[in-house]
Amino acid sequence: MKKTFGLMAIMAIAFTAFSASAQCYVPQNTNCYQPVVNGNETSWNCDTNSDNCNQQAFQCCNLPQIAQNFVNQYYTGEKIATVKYDKKSGNKSEYKVKFASGQEVTFDNKGNWKEIEAPYGYCIPDGIAPEFINKYLVNNFPTSGINELEKEGKGYEVGLTSGQGLLFSSNGTFVAVN
């Protein structure tokens, strides 16, 4: 027991030295695996056989509350497989949450989603895409769903299950087929 606690304390100190803005507190008696640090990226894995895997992942990686709320709202029933924190300069750091189903969501350092991906041929959850994108798809691509959705500086990039890509401005104007 003392050896385990000592290792956890050393890892917490090492991680704190790595990044003062994101600290990893691995709660005892959870199914969180120890963080892996690779350059500016830190990864946490979670035991997807655990019934409270998502809550453990939130605790393990200090995921921002906005991102936790998003996961709880749109990915009910999905289990988190990994969470990665990529520390970048300025406010460019991001979290990437990967679910056991293969879906992935990238969040900015505040917890706002930036990019959402589903495995090939599958759709992202309903309700995430802005309504103007949904209306455009119903009228122009009624047999396609959204496989990828990315917020860009001036709009949205949408990947469809049919393989086509669409671009929209932030105010909802269709820009191009990509």
C-alpha positions, 0 to 999 in steps of 0.5 A: 500500500505504501509503495502504491501511494508513493508512486502516485505521489511521485506521479502527481509531483511529476505531472504538476511540474509538467503542467501547472494548469492541469493536474492529475489527481488519480483517486484511490480505489478507482479503475483509472489507469495511471497517466502517460506523459508524452511531450506535451500530451498526457493520456488517461485510460479508463476501465470501460468495464466499470459502471462509473467509468465516465465519472472516474475519467472526469476525476482522473483528468480534471475535464472542465465542467462544460465538457463534462456537461456536454458528455453527460447530455449527448453521450448518455450510456457511452463509456469513456475509453481515453481522455487526452490533454494536449498542452499547447501555448496560450489558450490552445490546449485541448482535451480529446475524449474517446468513447468505447464506441469509437466516437471522439470529441475534442474540447478547447481548454475551457471545455467547449467542443471543437470537433466531433467524429464518429466511426466511418458510416456512423452519425454523431449524436442528434442535437449537436449540430446547429439547426441551420446545418440540420435544415440544409441536410434535410433539404439537400442530403436527406439520406446522409447523416453527420459523421464529423463536425468541426467548428472553425474560426469562421464557420463549420466543416461538416463530414457526411456519412456519404463521404461528402464534405460541406462548409458553412459560415458561422451565420448559417450560410452554405459556402461550398461542397468540399 
